[in-house]
Amino acid sequence: MAVSVTLGQVLTSSLAAFAFARLRFPGRDKLFLGYLATMMVPGEVTLIPVYILFVKMPELLNLLFRTEWKLISTTHNLLKLARRKCGGLWRSGKANWNRGRGRGARRS
């Protein structure tokens, strides 16, 4: 997966670099400045807006396609079930790694 993403980034970046370096078209300089400006924005600045976007995405998809997307609630229910069945990852300050491994598991 990471290799394909990297190859895709290299391919699209090289095509964009060729277009900005060799081709002359109207609005090229403004487009290049916009491209540079978006690269200069740190990831921390976009963290909260991206989170809000992902939280609101099921509602937006419901409105657009008139379907029921329950990704967020399904994830929440799975986490709730894991906490109920396993007691969560952290139990009394110790990691719950050895639980359910059979006779060889250490007792906490």
Secondary structure, 3 states (H helix, E strand, C coil): CHHHHHHHHHHHHHHHHHHHHHCCCCCHHHHHHHHHHHHHCCHHHHHHHHHHHHHHHHHHHHHHHCCCCCHHHHHHHHHHHHHHHHCCCEECCEECCCCCCCCCCCCC
